[in-house]
Amino acid sequence: MKKRPHSLNRRQFIQLLTSTAGAGLLLPAFSFSYAAGWVRVTHARIEQEPGKTRLLLNLDGSAEHNLFMLKKPERVVIDLPNTALAKGVNFNQKLKQPVNRIRHAIRNNSGLRIVLDVSRPGLQVRSFKNKSGSAAQQLVIELVDEKLAASAPVKTVKQAAQKKRDLIIAIDAGHGGKDPGAIGKKGTKEKDIVLKIARELETLIKREPGLKPVLIRDGDYFIPLRDRIKKARKHQADLFISVHADAARNRKARGSSVFVLSQNGASSEAARWLAKKENNADLIGGISLDEKDPMLASVLLDLSQRHTNESSSTVAGSLLQELKKVGEVHSRKVERAGFVVLKSPDIPSVLVESAFLSNPREEKKLRTREYQQRVAKAVLKGVKKYFVNNAPQDSLFASLRSQEHTIQAGDTLSGIAHRYQVSLSHLRASNNLKSDRLRVGQVLKIPVSDT
């Protein structure tokens, strides 16, 4: 079975590295280290269609930007003060006209400058932000050739969505069968509680367009830890969530926790994967390491693992923020440990400790369906918050995420409707507009579809 990549850009980058390494080319080394408090560009990609080019920049915080054009030669320039590219972020995508190439550099140690070299004048250049409800946001730079865009066939959102895939969420109820997990004072078994929470989460995810749940364990039976990872990878999961209920000698210990893989755990797992060639065939999005030079194989695995660990930390932060709204948290920051179920090299993975079964009060709470549902709802909210800015472009969720557009000079309502491929009437209704008059700085909500 051909593995689907979890991130198109990551796969392209790894493939590019594989091909260039064979030709004796070296990746450039970047020595710039930005100051504390700077915003990072965590992901970058280019989308192109007839008459339109979009540069999408995912940021881990709020950043100002300055957009302008230069002539002779024609260039589009984006300045982002106090901003830098995160490690591994690049613009190594195949480009189409009118964009010839993309350059970037830290300018005067004050921030990031991105330059798009374009082949012709007269392009309309705009920018807007997609907000996620957290500090993170997405900056979109759009280049439009009005003549080509007007003549291009317009696809409705519904038509485009038909070709999109669901994001697969693997839900792992910890323990099971011969392994009861923690046992509370009243005899409550962790394996039973976490399966109920997992099923509640499964029910909620099934109701969400663009998301599809897969239960790793759907009954009272034991699954070896590494087999849980294998099942998630077999289903080509985009995210792995392991649900547990904690226990401690101190019966007063209470609250939820969220874990990701520790660095020591990641390092030992990398060594294990590289040593076992039977695992290599589908290691990174279907790219086999069997015939690769050992050094290159190590680099490829490291790239995938770093990206996965960064994604795991991001989604874990979102989950923890939502769990804080449900009740107390045991730790106010994401914790790290070497749990085996978190060791997939290419699936972002988190472990949620829902509460302490060893605490009699929390045991009582964990036994109620109300609390089980509250935990499941918090996890779902965290997952959705993460995917707002991190959903792969081939996913239905990416096409359905809500957008906002900030009005700039020259914008028209009809032009905005055409750009986002929604009807003018639906755009008016979604924003309670009584006329088509717009003001600079006004923020419009972009509806998902015309239904």
N, C-alpha and C positions, 0 to 999 in steps of 0.2 A: 504493500500500500504506500502510495506516495505521500510523504509528510507535507502538510501545509505549513508554510512559515508563519510564525507568530508575529513577525514584523517584517514587512516587505523591504524596508530600507536596510534592516539588519542583514537579511538574506542577500540582498544585492551587494552590500559592503563585503560580506564574507566571500561571496563568489568573486568579487573584484580582487580581493586580497589573494585568493587562491590562484587566480590567473596571473596576476602581476608578480607574485612571488616566484613563479616558475620562470619568469622572464628576467629575474634578477633585479627587479625594481624594489625600492624600499619605501615604506611609509614615512612621511615627514614627521619629525619629532617637534612637539610644541613645548616650549619651556615656560611660557607665560603662566603665572599663577595669579588669579584675580583676588582682590581684597575681600575680606569678610563683609557680608552684606550685599555683595553683587548678585544680580539675578543670573540664572543659568538658562541657556537654551538647551532643553533636554532632548529635543527631537526636532528634526527638520525634514521636510519633504516638498516635492514639486508636483503639482497637478496641472496637466495641460489638456486642453480640448480646443477645437477650432475657434479661434478668435479670443481665447482666454488662457492666461497662465496665472496660477496661484502659487505663491510661496507661503507655506504654513510653518510657523515657528511655535513650538510648545515651550512655554516659560514656566519656571517653578515659582514665580512671583510676579508682582505687578511691575511693569517697566514702561517708561516713556519711550517714544520713538519719533524720529524726524524723517520724513519721506520726501525726496525731491528728485529731479531729473537733471542730468548734465548732457550737453551736446558736443558733437565733433570730438570724439565719437559719442553715439547715443548710449547713455547709461541711466539706470535706475539705482538710486542710492538709498539705503536704509541705515540710519545711525541709531544705535541703542546705547545710551549712556549707562555706565555702571553695569554692563551686561557682557557675558562671554559665553562661548560655546562650551557645553559640558564635554568631558572627555569622551571621545568616540563619535561625536556628532559631526556629520560632514554633508556635503552636497553632491555626492558621487552618484548622480542619476543621469540617465541619458536624456538630453535636452532636445527640444524641438524649437523651430522658429516661432517667435522672433527672438528667443533667448539663445545667445551663442555660448555663454559660459557664466559661471557665478564665482565671484572671488570674495574673500573675507579676511579681515585682519583686526587686531586691536589697535585702535588709533590713538596715539599720544597717551597711552596708558589710561585713557578715560572711558573707554567703552568699545563696543563692537561696531564695525562698519561692514555692511554687506553690499556688494556691487553686482548688479545684473547687467552684463553687456548685451545690448539688444541690437537687432539688425536694421531697424527702421524707426523713423520718427512718427509722431502722431498718435502714440499709444495713450490711452486713458489709464492713469495710475491711481489706485485707491487703497485704503487700508481700513481694517476693522478688527474688532476683537470678539472672540467667542469666550464667554465666561463660564467657569465651572461651578461657581458657588463657593469656591475656596480661594486661597491666595493665587493658585495657579491659573494661568490663562493661555489662550492661543491667539497669536497675532497673525493675521492673514494679509498679505500684500497681493493685490490683484492687478494684473496688466490686461487691458481689454482693447482689442482692435474692433471698434464698433461695427465696421462694415462686415468683417468676417463673422463676428458674433451674431449679427442680425440675420445673416444668410444661413447660419448653421441650424440644422433641425433641433428643436427643443424637446428634450425628454422630460416627462413629468416625474416628480419624485416617486410616484407609485411604480412607474415603469422601471426606473433605476433600481428601486428597492427589490424588485423581483429577482435581480441577478446577484443580490448581496447574500452573504452567509450569516448565520447566527454565531454569536460568540459562545463558546462552550465553557461552562463553569463546572468543574469537577468538585463535588462535595463529598468529603471523606469523613464519615462518622467514626471517630477513633475507637480502637479496641474491638470487641465483639467475640461471640462464641466462648471459647475457653478462657479468653482474656477479658475479665469484667472491668478492668481499669480501677479507678478509685471507688471506694464503697463508703457511703455516708453512715452516720450514726444510726439512722433508721433503716439501713439496709439498701438504700438507693444505689443502684449500680451505674457507673459512668457510661457504660456501653449503651444502656437503655435511654438515658437522658439525651445523649448526644445524637442518637439516631432519630429521636423525636424532633430535635432542633434541625437536623439535616433535612428531614422530610418537610418541616415547615418552610425551610428555605427553598427547597425544591418547588413547593407549591407556589411560592411568591415569584420565583424566577420564571416559571412557566407562563405567568401572566404578563411578563415584560416582553414587548416586541424587540427582537434582535438578540435575546438571550436564551440559551438552552441549557438546562441543568442535566448533569449526569451524576447519579449516586454511585459512589465507589462501593459502598456496602448498603444493601437494602434489606437487611435481615440480621438475625442474631447468629452470625457465623464469623469465623476468624479469617482475616486476610493478612498474609505477611506484609511487612512494611514496604519492601521494595516492589511487591506486586501491586500495591496501591498506586505507586508512581507509574508502573507499566500500564495499568488500566487507564490512567489519565492520559498518557501519551498515545495509547491505542485509539482513544476517542479524540485525539488532537485537541486537547483542552487548551484554552487560552488563559485559564486561571485555575489554580488548585487551592481549595480551602479545606483545611483539616479542623474539625470541631471537637473540642475536648472540654472536660470539667476538671478543674485543678484540685490538688490535695496538698496539705502541708501539715507538719507536726503541730504547728501553732494553730489551734482551732479557731483563733480569732482572725486569721488571715482571710481577706475577702477581696472581691472585685474581679473584673475581667482583665485579661491580658492579651496582647497580640505579639506573636513571635515570627521572626524571619531567620533564615540560615545565617549562622555566624561565619566569620571569615575562615576560621580554622576548619569548620565543617565543609566549606566550599573547597578549600585547598585539598583536603583529603579525598573529597569526592572526585575532583578533577583527576587526581592520580589514579583513582580506581577506574574511571571511565577510559582513560588512556591505556591502561594496562589490559583491558578486556576488549579485544577487537570485535567480539561478536556483538557488542553494543554499538559499534561505530556506524553501522549502515544507515541508521536514521537519527544520528546524534543531533545534528543541527539542521532542522528543516529539510531533511532528505539529502544533505551533503555528506557523503561518506568520507571518513578519514582513513580508510583502510590503506590506500595507496599514497597517502600524503607523507612527506618528510616529517619525522618526529617533532622537529622544532615547529614546523608550520601547523601540524595537528594541535600542538599545545597552544599556539597563538589563537587558532580558530576556536578551540574550546574555551579559552580564556575570554575571548570577545563575547561569545554567547552567554557565558556564565556571568560576566560583569553586567551585561544588559539585563539578564534575568534577575540578578540580585538587586539592581537599582529599581526595576519595576516592582519587585516584591516589597521593597521598603516603601515605595510610593503608595501602593495599594494598602499596605499595613497601616500607614499613617491615616489614610482615609477611614479605614475600619475602626481604628482606635478613637478617632474623633466622634464617630457615630455612637460607639459603645459608651462613651462618656455621657451621652444624653440618656442612656438607659438606666445607668446607676453608677456606682463607684467603679473605679479602675484600680487594679492592684499596682500598676506602674503607669505613670503618665507619659511614658515614652515607649516606643516600639522596642521590644527585647529581642535578643539574639541567642540562639542555641543551635546545637548540632543535630537537631531532630532528623531522622532518616527520611521522613516523608516530605521534608522541605528540600531534598537534594536533587530534584530534577534540574538538568543543566539548561533546559530551554522552556520551562513553564514557570511563570511567576507563582510563587507558593507562599502561603501564610498559614499559621496555626493560631486558632482562636481558643483561648481558655475562657469559657463562658462565665464561670464563677467557681467558688471553692465548695466542693461537696463535703470537705472536712469541716466546714463551718455549719453548724446546725441551722442557723437562720438562712444561709444561702442554699442549703440542701432543700429546705422547705420551699424556697422560692423556685429552685430549679425543677421541682416536681410539678409546678403549675404550668398549664398550657399558655397562660397569659404571658409569663416571663419567657417561655420558649419562643413564642411568637415575637416578642419585643426584641430578643436577641437576633432572630432571623431577619426581622425588618431592618435592624441597625446594620447587619452585615450586607444586606441587599443595597441599602443606601450608600454604604461605603464603596461597594463594587461599582455602582452606577456613577458615583462621583469620580472614581478612578478612570473609568472608560470614557467619560466625556472628553477627556484630552488625550486618551491613549488607545482608543479603539482602532484596530487596523482598518485601512481604507477600504478593504474588500468586504467589510462587515456591514450588516444592516444597521447596527447600532450607530455607526459613524454617520450614516446618512440621515438618521432620525434625530440626532442630538439637536437640542435647541440652539438657536443662534441669535445674536443681536447685531444690529448694524448701526453705527454712529454716523449721522448725516454729515457730509462734507460738502464744501462748495461745489456746485455743478451737479449734485445728485438730484434725480427725479424719482418719483414713486414708481412710474412705469419702468424706468431703467433698473431700479432695485428689484422689482418683481421679476423682470426678465433674467437678471443675474442669478437670482436664487431659484428660478424655475417654479414660481408659485403664481397663482392668479392675482390680478390687481384687487379684485373684490375680497379675496381671502386676506390679503395683506392689510387692506383697510379695516376689515372686521376684527382682525387679531389685535389691532392697535387703536380701535375705537376712533378712527379718523373720520371727521365729517367733511374734509376737503383734502385735496392733494397737495396743499401747501406744506412745505417743510422748512425747518430752520436748522442752521448749522449747529451741531452739537446734540440735536435731538436723537434719542435712541429708539430704534424700532425693533420689535420682536419679529423674528422671521418664522412664520408658521411651518410646520413639518410638511404638510401636504394639503391638497385641496379637498379632502374628505372630512 
